[in-house]
């Protein structure tokens, strides 16, 4: 396990904070395979504060399999192995998701008051930002698809996102699973707040430079908590990764 973790500026979500999925995935990578036991084993990451960019944060193991990330005296995030069982819906086809792409909130102007001149819900987000160049951001543009309760993205990861073996690093798989959950709620007319918790399982290696469908769907609401599910499927419709999310509050 690393002693510190730094989130590069290119992997932001909001303009001055790390993308929640990327941060959660980077923390999840610190757990050795032996810490995750059982067929439904997953890592649950709870984000406690905005994630600083380009600043080393301390990683500390507290007790058995409980990891915290702090900056000075501020708890930024904590993580632990859990069990994740999720009822994942059948995804729309890549072609259906691609045909719906132009309706994605990623392209709607004037949605973000922090970047009023930008395109989309989060213009500079490492996951869904349409203003982020290809090969730098993931550009996962989820949109409502007829017949699917939620949102789906036709996604072909740029080869520049691959590691030395041609695969997407686990933290980038988590990144791709982030925004579709919020966009799933948006497809119902509900605008959620910030990602507070993400629990995910990566079931198999995910090669870059291939076709995928990423889906997000709303699950339920509990006071200010909006629960969502997300999943990543390959071109054959096989499930590659899944996540359960908690979005906190509202973003006006």
Secondary structure, DSSP 8 states (H G I E B T S, - for coil): --SEE---GGGBSSTTSB-HHHHHHHHHTTS-GGG--STTEEEEEEE-S---SS--EEEEE-STTEEEEEETTEEEEEEEEEE----------HHHHHHHGGGSTTS-BT--GGGTTSBSTTTT-TTT-TTS-BTTB-----EE-TT-SSEEEEEE--GGGB-TTSBB-HHHHHHHTTHHHHHHHHTTT----EEEEEEEEE-S--BSSSEEEEEEEEEEEETTEEEEEEEEEETTS-EEEEEEEEEES---
